[in-house]
Amino acid sequence: PAADVKVEVLQKPFLCHRRTKWGDMMLVHYEGYLERDGSMFHSTHKHNNGQPMWFTLGIREAIKGWDKGLKDMCVGEKRKLTIPPALAYGKEGKGKIPPESTLIFNIDLLEIRNGPRSHESFQEMDLNDDWKLSKQEVKIYLKKEFERHGAVVNDTQHDALVEDIFDKEDEDGDGFISAREFTYKHDEL
């Protein structure tokens, strides 16, 4: 069988209120090294203007080894992942990473948020608890999200965004996005 990710916990927080699960957004600092010679190929501290990076768990946003190695993680935890080529960049390699490279990542988790696809987000959006989202509910939610991030968006833009979301999500065309349509449908999100 193919080698799996090796996970070592380097630092555990004193308290853990919540552990990461599929669909969560994680704010991480990380450093990536090649196992063969220990050279660093990326670091959020050195590159990326020293900014940490958001990553959504379980949707293959990064390499498979991250999805496998970062579940059940707490804020304040540091992990070292040793990821075999099959769960990293495989036979192709990528940029500074040669083909068939085993990678080592030191990953530091700073914050967890509900991802856009979580059950919690649906409940937050479903204002009247009827287990479906109306265009009005989606619009109100988007407004709150934008305001929280300090972005100014006018009504026309919001309406266009809502129409676009409904085009993609409302499979049966009934003018509502059901819990099932919301949570399970979209691989690309």
MARMAR-5108 format. One record per atom (N, C-alpha, C): atom name; residue in one letter; x negated, y negated, z. Coordinates in pm, 1 decimal, m for minus. Each point is the difference from the previous one (the first is absolute). Layout:
<kolses>
{"CA","A",{X,Y,Z}}
...
</kolses>
This chain:
<kolses>
{"N","P",{m82.5,121.3,0.0}}
{"CA","P",{82.5,m121.3,0.0}}
{"C","P",{m85.9,m126.3,0.0}}
{"N","A",{53.6,m106.8,m55.3}}
{"CA","A",{m75.1,m126.7,m3.0}}
{"C","A",{m23.7,m49.6,142.2}}
{"N","A",{m113.3,m65.1,18.0}}
{"CA","A",{m31.2,m55.3,132.5}}
{"C","A",{102.7,m107.4,35.0}}
{"N","D",{27.8,m12.9,129.1}}
{"CA","D",{95.1,m100.8,43.7}}
{"C","D",{m75.2,m119.2,59.0}}
{"N","V",{76.1,m101.9,35.2}}
{"CA","V",{m59.4,m117.8,62.8}}
{"C","V",{m43.0,35.2,142.0}}
{"N","K",{m118.4,m44.2,36.7}}
{"CA","K",{m43.8,17.7,138.2}}
{"C","K",{24.5,m132.1,72.3}}
{"N","V",{75.0,6.1,108.4}}
{"CA","V",{35.9,m120.9,73.5}}
{"C","V",{m67.3,1.0,136.6}}
{"N","E",{m76.2,m104.7,29.0}}
{"CA","E",{m56.4,m15.4,134.3}}
{"C","E",{50.6,m131.4,57.3}}
{"N","V",{47.3,5.1,123.2}}
{"CA","V",{44.8,m123.1,65.0}}
{"C","V",{m118.9,m60.5,73.0}}
{"N","L",{m40.1,m120.0,m41.7}}
{"CA","L",{m117.5,m65.0,58.2}}
{"C","L",{38.2,m83.7,121.4}}
{"N","Q",{124.0,m51.3,m2.1}}
{"CA","Q",{42.9,m85.0,110.5}}
{"C","Q",{150.9,11.2,12.4}}
{"N","K",{45.6,23.7,122.8}}
{"CA","K",{143.9,10.6,23.9}}
{"C","K",{45.0,m118.5,83.1}}
{"N","P",{115.4,m57.5,m32.0}}
{"CA","P",{48.0,m110.5,82.0}}
{"C","P",{50.2,52.4,134.5}}
{"N","F",{6.2,m87.3,95.5}}
{"CA","F",{46.6,36.1,132.9}}
{"C","F",{148.6,35.4,m4.5}}
{"N","L",{77.4,m81.8,m72.8}}
{"CA","L",{143.4,24.1,m13.7}}
{"C","L",{34.3,17.5,m146.8}}
{"N","C",{97.8,85.1,m26.8}}
{"CA","C",{44.2,15.5,m138.5}}
{"C","C",{151.5,m6.9,m3.7}}
{"N","H",{54.1,m107.0,m58.2}}
{"CA","H",{145.5,m15.8,m2.6}}
{"C","H",{61.8,71.1,m118.1}}
{"N","R",{m80.6,21.1,m101.6}}
{"CA","R",{56.6,56.2,m121.1}}
{"C","R",{m112.6,57.0,m84.3}}
{"N","R",{28.1,109.9,m66.7}}
{"CA","R",{m99.1,61.8,m87.8}}
{"C","R",{43.6,m15.5,m145.1}}
{"N","T",{m97.2,m5.6,m88.4}}
{"CA","T",{33.1,m18.4,m141.3}}
{"C","T",{71.9,121.6,m55.9}}
{"N","K",{96.1,m28.6,m89.5}}
{"CA","K",{70.7,106.6,m69.7}}
{"C","K",{15.7,m40.6,m146.9}}
{"N","W",{40.8,95.3,m82.8}}
{"CA","W",{18.2,m28.6,m142.4}}
{"C","W",{81.6,m127.4,m19.7}}
{"N","G",{m42.5,m83.6,m92.6}}
{"CA","G",{76.7,m120.1,m33.1}}
{"C","G",{m38.9,m121.8,81.6}}
{"N","D",{m78.9,19.4,107.6}}
{"CA","D",{m43.5,m115.8,78.4}}
{"C","D",{m105.8,m79.7,m75.0}}
{"N","M",{m0.1,m130.4,23.8}}
{"CA","M",{m108.8,m82.8,m50.5}}
{"C","M",{m102.7,m16.1,111.2}}
{"N","M",{m125.9,21.1,m34.9}}
{"CA","M",{m108.7,m5.6,97.6}}
{"C","M",{m97.0,m110.3,m38.8}}
{"N","L",{m38.5,m81.7,98.7}}
{"CA","L",{m102.6,m101.6,m24.7}}
{"C","L",{m131.5,57.7,51.9}}
{"N","V",{m95.8,19.8,m90.7}}
{"CA","V",{m123.7,68.6,38.7}}
{"C","V",{m125.3,m77.4,m40.1}}
{"N","H",{m102.9,19.2,80.7}}
{"CA","H",{m135.8,m33.8,m41.3}}
{"C","H",{m66.5,133.0,m29.9}}
{"N","Y",{m80.7,5.7,m105.5}}
{"CA","Y",{m67.0,128.1,m23.6}}
{"C","Y",{m136.1,m19.3,m65.8}}
{"N","E",{m82.0,100.6,17.8}}
{"CA","E",{m127.7,9.6,m70.4}}
{"C","E",{m4.8,136.1,m66.9}}
{"N","G",{m44.9,1.4,m124.4}}
{"CA","G",{m8.8,125.9,m73.6}}
{"C","G",{m143.9,31.3,m37.3}}
{"N","Y",{m41.4,125.0,24.6}}
{"CA","Y",{m137.3,43.5,m28.0}}
{"C","Y",{m0.2,125.4,m85.6}}
{"N","L",{m106.6,17.0,m76.7}}
{"CA","L",{m20.7,126.2,m70.9}}
{"C","L",{m68.8,96.0,96.8}}
{"N","E",{54.3,121.1,11.1}}
{"CA","E",{m59.9,94.8,92.7}}
{"C","E",{m143.1,38.2,m39.8}}
{"N","R",{m24.5,12.1,m130.8}}
{"CA","R",{m129.3,54.6,m43.9}}
{"C","R",{m120.2,m84.2,41.4}}
{"N","D",{16.4,m135.3,m0.6}}
{"CA","D",{m117.2,m80.3,38.9}}
{"C","D",{33.4,m107.1,102.8}}
{"N","G",{124.2,0.4,47.0}}
{"CA","G",{37.4,m95.1,104.5}}
{"C","G",{15.4,m144.1,m46.4}}
{"N","S",{m4.6,m21.7,m132.7}}
{"CA","S",{9.8,m139.7,m45.8}}
{"C","S",{145.1,m47.6,5.0}}
{"N","M",{16.6,m128.4,36.3}}
{"CA","M",{134.2,m57.0,10.5}}
{"C","M",{46.4,m45.9,m137.2}}
{"N","F",{123.0,37.8,m38.5}}
{"CA","F",{51.0,m49.9,m128.1}}
{"C","F",{106.6,m107.1,19.4}}
{"N","H",{60.9,m6.9,119.2}}
{"CA","H",{95.1,m108.8,23.1}}
{"C","H",{17.1,m24.0,149.1}}
{"N","S",{21.0,m126.7,34.5}}
{"CA","S",{30.4,m35.0,137.6}}
{"C","S",{90.7,m122.4,m0.7}}
{"N","T",{112.9,8.4,72.5}}
{"CA","T",{88.4,m117.3,5.7}}
{"C","T",{m67.7,m112.9,76.7}}
{"N","H",{m94.2,33.9,89.1}}
{"CA","H",{m71.2,m104.2,74.5}}
{"C","H",{m91.5,m80.0,m92.1}}
{"N","K",{m67.3,70.4,m93.4}}
{"CA","K",{m98.1,m66.4,m86.6}}
{"C","K",{62.2,m51.7,m129.5}}
{"N","H",{87.8,81.9,m58.7}}
{"CA","H",{67.2,m41.4,m123.2}}
{"C","H",{134.9,m57.0,42.9}}
{"N","N",{89.1,m28.7,m95.5}}
{"CA","N",{136.6,m37.9,37.9}}
{"C","N",{3.0,m123.1,92.5}}
{"N","N",{m103.4,m85.1,m5.4}}
{"CA","N",{m8.7,m118.3,88.5}}
{"C","N",{14.6,32.8,147.6}}
{"N","G",{m36.7,121.0,37.3}}
{"CA","G",{9.2,38.9,140.4}}
{"C","G",{142.6,24.4,46.9}}
{"N","Q",{94.9,4.1,m96.3}}
{"CA","Q",{140.9,19.1,35.9}}
{"C","Q",{34.1,148.5,4.9}}
{"N","P",{80.9,40.7,99.1}}
{"CA","P",{49.1,138.1,m1.9}}
{"C","P",{98.5,18.1,m115.5}}
{"N","M",{40.3,123.2,m23.2}}
{"CA","M",{81.1,30.9,m117.0}}
{"C","M",{127.0,74.5,40.6}}
{"N","W",{113.0,m30.9,m65.1}}
{"CA","W",{124.2,74.4,22.4}}
{"C","W",{1.8,124.7,m86.7}}
{"N","F",{50.9,106.2,56.5}}
{"CA","F",{5.6,128.1,m70.5}}
{"C","F",{128.8,69.9,42.9}}
{"N","T",{75.9,54.1,m96.2}}
{"CA","T",{123.3,72.1,34.0}}
{"C","T",{m28.4,149.1,2.4}}
{"N","L",{31.9,63.7,111.8}}
{"CA","L",{m34.4,141.0,21.2}}
{"C","L",{96.8,93.5,m71.7}}
{"N","G",{m56.4,99.7,m68.9}}
{"CA","G",{82.3,108.2,m50.9}}
{"C","G",{57.0,m20.8,m138.4}}
{"N","I",{m39.2,m107.0,m69.7}}
{"CA","I",{54.1,m19.3,m135.7}}
{"C","I",{m113.1,m0.7,m102.8}}
{"N","R",{m113.5,56.4,36.7}}
{"CA","R",{m114.5,8.2,m91.2}}
{"C","R",{m47.3,m134.3,m48.9}}
{"N","E",{6.7,m98.8,89.0}}
{"CA","E",{m44.0,m133.6,m39.0}}
{"C","E",{m152.2,m1.0,m10.9}}
{"N","A",{m64.2,76.6,86.4}}
{"CA","A",{m145.5,15.5,m8.4}}
{"C","A",{m26.4,147.4,m32.2}}
{"N","I",{m115.1,50.8,37.7}}
{"CA","I",{m30.4,140.0,m29.0}}
{"C","I",{80.7,92.6,91.7}}
{"N","K",{19.7,123.6,m45.3}}
{"CA","K",{78.1,97.8,76.9}}
{"C","K",{m55.2,21.6,139.5}}
{"N","G",{m132.3,m6.3,13.3}}
{"CA","G",{m62.5,22.5,130.4}}
{"C","G",{42.9,m101.7,104.7}}
{"N","W",{32.6,m121.7,m43.3}}
{"CA","W",{50.6,m100.9,94.5}}
{"C","W",{139.5,38.5,48.2}}
{"N","D",{86.5,39.7,m95.8}}
{"CA","D",{134.2,40.8,39.3}}
{"C","D",{m4.2,115.1,100.2}}
{"N","K",{m91.3,93.4,m21.6}}
{"CA","K",{m9.4,115.0,90.3}}
{"C","K",{m64.9,m35.5,133.3}}
{"N","G",{m98.7,m88.2,m3.9}}
{"CA","G",{m81.6,m23.6,118.6}}
{"C","G",{46.1,m111.2,92.7}}
{"N","L",{101.4,m76.8,m41.4}}
{"CA","L",{38.7,m116.9,79.9}}
{"C","L",{138.6,10.8,62.9}}
{"N","K",{55.3,122.4,2.0}}
{"CA","K",{129.4,17.4,67.5}}
{"C","K",{m20.3,2.1,150.7}}
{"N","D",{107.4,m33.7,72.6}}
{"CA","D",{0.0,6.1,147.9}}
{"C","D",{m111.5,m83.3,61.9}}
{"N","M",{m29.2,m112.8,m60.1}}
{"CA","M",{m107.3,m85.2,50.4}}
{"C","M",{60.4,m116.2,79.0}}
{"N","C",{m69.1,m45.6,103.5}}
{"CA","C",{49.4,m109.5,84.3}}
{"C","C",{m75.5,m128.7,m30.0}}
{"N","V",{65.2,m114.2,25.6}}
{"CA","V",{m69.5,m127.8,m11.8}}
{"C","V",{m116.7,m0.8,99.1}}
{"N","G",{m115.6,m43.8,m45.9}}
{"CA","G",{m118.4,m2.5,86.1}}
{"C","G",{m83.1,126.3,m11.7}}
{"N","E",{50.6,97.1,m76.5}}
{"CA","E",{m75.7,124.3,m17.0}}
{"C","E",{m98.8,m16.2,m115.3}}
{"N","K",{m116.0,64.6,16.0}}
{"CA","K",{m99.6,4.6,m107.7}}
{"C","K",{m17.2,145.4,m39.1}}
{"N","R",{1.5,27.7,m128.9}}
{"CA","R",{m20.0,136.9,m47.2}}
{"C","R",{m110.5,6.4,m102.6}}
{"N","K",{m67.2,113.9,1.7}}
{"CA","K",{m96.9,29.2,m105.8}}
{"C","K",{58.9,113.1,m83.6}}
{"N","L",{17.3,m25.1,m129.2}}
{"CA","L",{51.6,102.6,m90.4}}
{"C","L",{m111.6,46.6,m92.1}}
{"N","T",{m18.0,129.6,m9.7}}
{"CA","T",{m90.6,57.0,m99.8}}
{"C","T",{89.2,65.4,m105.3}}
{"N","I",{m5.0,m54.8,m120.9}}
{"CA","I",{96.7,38.0,m103.7}}
{"C","I",{m69.6,68.7,m117.0}}
{"N","P",{37.8,125.8,m25.7}}
{"CA","P",{m61.0,73.3,m111.9}}
{"C","P",{43.2,m60.9,m134.3}}
{"N","P",{m79.0,23.3,m105.8}}
{"CA","P",{28.0,m61.3,m130.7}}
{"C","P",{142.8,22.9,m49.7}}
{"N","A",{54.5,118.6,25.2}}
{"CA","A",{134.7,32.2,m50.8}}
{"C","A",{106.4,m92.7,58.8}}
{"N","L",{m26.0,m56.3,118.1}}
{"CA","L",{97.4,m89.7,62.3}}
{"C","L",{m46.5,m145.8,m10.1}}
{"N","A",{m108.5,m20.6,m77.8}}
{"CA","A",{m51.3,m135.9,m21.1}}
{"C","A",{3.6,m29.0,m150.7}}
{"N","Y",{m116.5,m25.1,m62.1}}
{"CA","Y",{0.0,m35.6,m142.8}}
{"C","Y",{m42.6,113.1,m92.7}}
{"N","G",{m14.8,120.8,57.5}}
{"CA","G",{m14.4,120.4,m81.0}}
{"C","G",{m111.7,m0.6,m102.5}}
{"N","K",{30.5,59.2,m114.6}}
{"CA","K",{m99.8,18.6,m105.9}}
{"C","K",{m33.2,m130.6,m71.0}}
{"N","E",{91.1,m98.3,6.4}}
{"CA","E",{m23.4,m124.9,m72.8}}
{"C","E",{m90.2,m96.4,75.7}}
{"N","G",{16.3,m3.6,133.9}}
{"CA","G",{m67.6,m105.1,74.8}}
{"C","G",{70.2,m132.1,m26.5}}
{"N","K",{m52.2,m108.3,56.6}}
{"CA","K",{60.9,m131.2,m23.4}}
{"C","K",{m98.4,m108.5,40.3}}
{"N","G",{m28.6,m94.0,m91.4}}
{"CA","G",{m90.1,m110.5,31.4}}
{"C","G",{m132.7,49.2,54.7}}
{"N","K",{m30.9,m37.1,123.0}}
{"CA","K",{m127.3,39.6,61.6}}
{"C","K",{0.2,143.0,50.5}}
{"N","I",{114.0,68.2,m13.2}}
{"CA","I",{11.6,135.4,54.2}}
{"C","I",{m22.3,102.7,m110.3}}
{"N","P",{m111.5,76.1,9.5}}
{"CA","P",{m28.0,100.0,m104.3}}
{"C","P",{102.0,114.2,3.1}}
{"N","P",{14.0,73.4,m111.9}}
{"CA","P",{88.6,116.1,m2.7}}
{"C","P",{m34.5,99.4,111.5}}
{"N","E",{101.6,73.6,43.6}}
{"CA","E",{m15.8,105.3,101.3}}
{"C","E",{m63.6,m49.9,129.9}}
{"N","S",{37.5,m119.9,42.6}}
{"CA","S",{m56.6,m53.8,124.4}}
{"C","S",{89.6,27.1,119.8}}
{"N","T",{m62.3,46.9,107.0}}
{"CA","T",{68.4,4.3,129.3}}
{"C","T",{m15.9,m138.8,62.0}}
{"N","L",{111.0,m55.6,50.3}}
{"CA","L",{m2.2,m136.1,51.9}}
{"C","L",{21.9,m1.5,150.6}}
{"N","I",{m62.1,m97.3,64.3}}
{"CA","I",{20.4,m19.2,143.2}}
{"C","I",{56.4,m139.5,21.5}}
{"N","F",{111.3,m7.8,72.0}}
{"CA","F",{60.9,m129.2,31.0}}
{"C","F",{8.6,m18.2,150.5}}
{"N","N",{m41.3,m116.5,48.0}}
{"CA","N",{31.2,m40.3,136.9}}
{"C","N",{115.6,m97.4,m9.1}}
{"N","I",{111.3,34.9,63.5}}
{"CA","I",{122.3,m78.8,m15.6}}
{"C","I",{52.6,m42.8,135.8}}
{"N","D",{31.3,m127.0,7.6}}
{"CA","D",{40.8,m65.3,121.9}}
{"C","D",{142.1,m52.9,m20.5}}
{"N","L",{97.6,47.6,78.2}}
{"CA","L",{138.6,m41.3,m22.1}}
{"C","L",{37.1,m119.8,87.2}}
{"N","L",{38.5,m111.1,m65.0}}
{"CA","L",{27.6,m124.9,71.0}}
{"C","L",{149.0,m23.8,24.7}}
{"N","E",{83.8,48.4,m92.3}}
{"CA","E",{142.6,m29.1,12.4}}
{"C","E",{80.3,101.3,m80.6}}
{"N","I",{120.9,30.3,48.6}}
{"CA","I",{92.0,87.5,m74.8}}
{"C","I",{129.1,m77.3,m22.7}}
{"N","R",{53.0,7.3,m122.1}}
{"CA","R",{131.8,m58.8,m27.6}}
{"C","R",{86.5,102.5,m70.8}}
{"N","N",{131.5,m15.4,14.8}}
{"CA","N",{89.1,85.4,m78.1}}
{"C","N",{m21.6,m28.6,m146.8}}
{"N","G",{m23.3,103.2,m76.4}}
{"CA","G",{m14.6,m19.3,m143.4}}
{"C","G",{136.0,m28.7,m61.8}}
{"N","P",{0.1,m43.2,m125.8}}
{"CA","P",{123.9,m38.8,m65.7}}
{"C","P",{97.0,116.5,m15.7}}
{"N","R",{m48.8,122.6,12.7}}
{"CA","R",{85.7,115.3,m25.2}}
{"C","R",{46.3,68.8,125.9}}
{"N","S",{m25.3,m59.2,116.1}}
{"CA","S",{30.8,73.4,121.6}}
{"C","S",{147.4,m11.1,35.9}}
{"N","H",{43.9,97.6,75.2}}
{"CA","H",{134.5,4.2,54.2}}
{"C","H",{27.6,m127.0,81.6}}
{"N","E",{m101.6,m44.1,75.1}}
{"CA","E",{16.4,m120.3,83.4}}
{"C","E",{30.9,m121.8,m86.4}}
{"N","S",{m68.3,m12.0,m112.9}}
{"CA","S",{25.0,m114.5,m87.9}}
{"C","S",{143.5,3.0,m51.0}}
{"N","F",{47.7,119.2,m33.5}}
{"CA","F",{136.8,11.6,m50.6}}
{"C","F",{98.8,m48.3,105.6}}
{"N","Q",{m19.4,46.5,123.5}}
{"CA","Q",{92.3,m39.7,106.9}}
{"C","Q",{m4.5,m150.2,25.6}}
{"N","E",{m119.6,m55.9,m12.6}}
{"CA","E",{m16.2,m143.5,20.0}}
{"C","E",{75.5,m77.9,m109.8}}
{"N","M",{3.9,55.9,m119.7}}
{"CA","M",{63.5,m67.8,m113.4}}
{"C","M",{150.8,18.6,m0.8}}
{"N","D",{45.8,115.4,52.4}}
{"CA","D",{140.7,37.2,m5.6}}
{"C","D",{75.9,m70.8,111.6}}
{"N","L",{39.8,m124.1,m24.9}}
{"CA","L",{52.2,m84.5,107.0}}
{"C","L",{132.8,48.3,57.1}}
{"N","N",{85.2,62.3,m83.9}}
{"CA","N",{129.7,42.8,52.8}}
{"C","N",{5.9,150.3,26.5}}
{"N","D",{m116.1,65.2,0.9}}
{"CA","D",{m7.0,143.1,34.4}}
{"C","D",{92.5,89.9,m81.2}}
{"N","D",{16.5,m30.2,m128.3}}
{"CA","D",{84.7,90.4,m79.8}}
{"C","D",{m84.9,97.8,m81.4}}
{"N","W",{m128.5,7.5,32.5}}
{"CA","W",{m92.2,92.3,m67.5}}
{"C","W",{m16.6,m27.8,m148.1}}
{"N","K",{30.0,m124.0,m40.1}}
{"CA","K",{m38.7,m39.2,m134.6}}
{"C","K",{m33.8,m147.6,m0.7}}
{"N","L",{m83.3,m39.0,m95.5}}
{"CA","L",{m45.7,m138.2,m5.6}}
{"C","L",{72.0,m73.6,m112.1}}
{"N","S",{59.6,m114.1,35.5}}
{"CA","S",{61.0,m85.0,m101.9}}
{"C","S",{m106.3,m96.7,m51.5}}
{"N","K",{30.1,m66.3,m110.1}}
{"CA","K",{m94.9,m98.3,m53.3}}
{"C","K",{m24.9,m111.1,101.2}}
{"N","Q",{105.8,m36.8,72.5}}
{"CA","Q",{m12.3,m105.6,99.1}}
{"C","Q",{m96.7,42.9,111.4}}
{"N","E",{12.9,124.5,46.4}}
{"CA","E",{m87.3,50.2,107.3}}
{"C","E",{m146.4,1.8,m44.6}}
{"N","V",{m21.7,45.6,m122.5}}
{"CA","V",{m136.9,5.0,m51.7}}
{"C","V",{m56.8,m141.8,m11.3}}
{"N","K",{84.1,m92.3,m44.7}}
{"CA","K",{m44.6,m138.0,m17.2}}
{"C","K",{m39.3,m62.9,134.5}}
{"N","I",{82.3,22.8,102.1}}
{"CA","I",{m28.0,m54.2,133.4}}
{"C","I",{m132.8,55.4,52.4}}
{"N","Y",{m18.5,130.7,m21.1}}
{"CA","Y",{m123.9,64.3,46.1}}
{"C","Y",{m122.5,m58.8,m70.4}}
{"N","L",{9.9,m13.9,m131.7}}
{"CA","L",{m112.3,m55.7,m76.4}}
{"C","L",{m34.0,m140.9,48.9}}
{"N","K",{101.9,m80.9,23.3}}
{"CA","K",{m20.3,m135.7,49.4}}
{"C","K",{m79.2,0.5,130.1}}
{"N","K",{42.1,88.7,92.4}}
{"CA","K",{m68.7,9.7,129.5}}
{"C","K",{m145.3,41.6,m18.9}}
{"N","E",{m21.0,100.0,m87.3}}
{"CA","E",{m136.1,48.0,m25.6}}
{"C","E",{m88.1,m112.4,m54.1}}
{"N","F",{52.9,m74.2,m98.4}}
{"CA","F",{m78.6,m106.8,m59.9}}
{"C","F",{m31.5,m107.9,102.5}}
{"N","E",{100.4,m35.2,80.4}}
{"CA","E",{m22.4,m103.4,100.7}}
{"C","E",{m104.3,43.8,100.5}}
{"N","R",{5.9,128.3,36.0}}
{"CA","R",{m96.0,51.8,97.2}}
{"C","R",{m143.2,m12.2,m52.8}}
{"N","H",{m15.0,12.8,m131.3}}
{"CA","H",{m133.7,m10.6,m59.3}}
{"C","H",{m29.3,m140.8,m48.3}}
{"N","G",{88.6,m93.7,34.1}}
{"CA","G",{m24.4,m140.0,m32.8}}
{"C","G",{14.2,m34.8,m147.0}}
{"N","A",{69.3,84.5,m76.4}}
{"CA","A",{15.7,m28.6,m142.3}}
{"C","A",{133.0,m71.5,m23.5}}
{"N","V",{0.5,m96.7,m87.1}}
{"CA","V",{123.8,m70.1,m31.9}}
{"C","V",{52.4,54.6,m132.2}}
{"N","V",{122.3,52.0,3.6}}
{"CA","V",{58.0,54.9,m121.9}}
{"C","V",{139.7,m57.0,m14.2}}
{"N","N",{32.0,m48.3,m119.9}}
{"CA","N",{133.7,m58.1,m14.9}}
{"C","N",{104.5,106.8,m31.1}}
{"N","D",{128.1,m40.5,6.8}}
{"CA","D",{109.9,95.0,m16.0}}
{"C","D",{m1.3,72.0,m133.8}}
{"N","T",{m32.3,m74.0,m105.7}}
{"CA","T",{m1.5,61.8,m132.7}}
{"C","T",{m100.3,114.7,m4.6}}
{"N","Q",{m119.2,m24.7,58.1}}
{"CA","Q",{m101.8,105.4,3.0}}
{"C","Q",{50.0,120.0,80.4}}
{"N","H",{65.1,m29.6,114.3}}
{"CA","H",{53.7,107.7,82.7}}
{"C","H",{103.0,82.2,m75.7}}
{"N","D",{91.0,m69.4,m69.5}}
{"CA","D",{103.7,71.1,m74.7}}
{"C","D",{m62.4,90.0,m107.0}}
{"N","A",{m99.9,m52.1,m67.5}}
{"CA","A",{m65.9,78.8,m104.5}}
{"C","A",{m67.0,123.4,60.6}}
{"N","L",{m61.7,m20.4,115.7}}
{"CA","L",{m67.7,109.4,69.0}}
{"C","L",{100.6,107.1,41.9}}
{"N","V",{112.1,m44.0,54.6}}
{"CA","V",{104.8,92.9,44.9}}
{"C","V",{55.1,78.8,m118.7}}
{"N","E",{27.2,m69.7,m112.1}}
{"CA","E",{49.4,69.2,m120.4}}
{"C","E",{m99.3,107.3,m44.0}}
{"N","D",{m127.1,m35.8,3.4}}
{"CA","D",{m105.0,91.7,m41.8}}
{"C","D",{m3.4,124.3,90.6}}
{"N","I",{11.8,m24.0,130.2}}
{"CA","I",{0.7,110.8,95.7}}
{"C","I",{120.2,91.2,m27.3}}
{"N","F",{117.4,m60.7,m21.8}}
{"CA","F",{119.6,80.8,m24.2}}
{"C","F",{m8.4,76.7,m132.0}}
{"N","D",{m59.8,m61.7,m102.7}}
{"CA","D",{m21.0,71.7,m126.1}}
{"C","D",{m74.7,129.5,23.7}}
{"N","K",{m104.2,m8.3,83.0}}
{"CA","K",{m86.5,116.5,20.8}}
{"C","K",{60.3,99.2,98.7}}
{"N","E",{67.8,m50.3,103.6}}
{"CA","E",{32.5,83.8,114.3}}
{"C","E",{141.8,55.9,0.3}}
{"N","D",{92.8,m75.5,m56.2}}
{"CA","D",{140.0,39.8,10.5}}
{"C","D",{30.2,102.7,m107.4}}
{"N","E",{m34.2,125.8,28.9}}
{"CA","E",{9.2,105.4,m100.9}}
{"C","E",{140.4,19.6,m53.8}}
{"N","D",{99.1,0.1,89.6}}
{"CA","D",{134.8,31.2,m48.1}}
{"C","D",{76.1,m125.7,m44.1}}
{"N","G",{m68.0,m116.2,5.6}}
{"CA","G",{59.7,m122.5,m53.7}}
{"C","G",{123.7,m48.1,74.3}}
{"N","D",{12.2,35.1,129.4}}
{"CA","D",{120.1,m42.1,73.5}}
{"C","D",{m17.3,m136.9,66.6}}
{"N","G",{m113.7,m66.4,m27.0}}
{"CA","G",{m20.3,m131.7,58.3}}
{"C","G",{m54.8,3.7,141.9}}
{"N","F",{m31.4,120.5,47.5}}
{"CA","F",{m62.3,15.7,131.8}}
{"C","F",{m119.4,92.8,m10.6}}
{"N","I",{m96.8,m19.2,88.8}}
{"CA","I",{m111.8,94.4,8.6}}
{"C","I",{26.3,85.2,123.9}}
{"N","S",{22.0,128.0,m21.5}}
{"CA","S",{29.2,88.2,113.3}}
{"C","S",{m129.4,33.6,73.6}}
{"N","A",{13.8,53.9,119.4}}
{"CA","A",{m118.0,37.4,78.2}}
{"C","A",{m85.0,98.9,m78.6}}
{"N","R",{65.4,92.0,m69.1}}
{"CA","R",{m75.1,100.6,m74.6}}
{"C","R",{m73.2,m64.9,m118.3}}
{"N","E",{69.2,m86.5,m71.5}}
{"CA","E",{m63.7,m69.1,m112.7}}
{"C","E",{m120.0,m80.1,49.0}}
{"N","F",{16.8,m58.6,116.0}}
{"CA","F",{m106.3,m84.7,54.7}}
{"C","F",{m122.4,80.0,42.1}}
{"N","T",{24.2,109.2,72.2}}
{"CA","T",{m112.5,66.6,66.1}}
{"C","T",{m71.4,100.5,m88.1}}
{"N","Y",{72.1,71.8,m83.8}}
{"CA","Y",{m65.1,114.9,m62.3}}
{"C","Y",{m32.0,m14.0,m146.6}}
{"N","K",{46.5,m105.6,m60.4}}
{"CA","K",{m2.0,m0.3,m144.4}}
{"C","K",{m138.0,m20.2,m58.8}}
{"N","H",{m73.0,m102.4,47.3}}
{"CA","H",{m100.7,m57.1,m88.9}}
{"C","H",{m141.4,38.5,33.8}}
{"N","D",{m59.4,75.3,m88.8}}
{"CA","D",{m138.8,36.3,20.9}}
{"C","D",{m92.2,m116.6,m24.3}}
{"N","E",{41.8,m90.6,m90.0}}
{"CA","E",{m96.9,m103.6,m37.7}}
{"C","E",{m12.3,m108.8,104.2}}
{"N","L",{95.9,m9.9,91.4}}
{"CA","L",{m8.7,m108.7,98.1}}
{"C","L",{m97.7,31.3,111.1}}
</kolses>
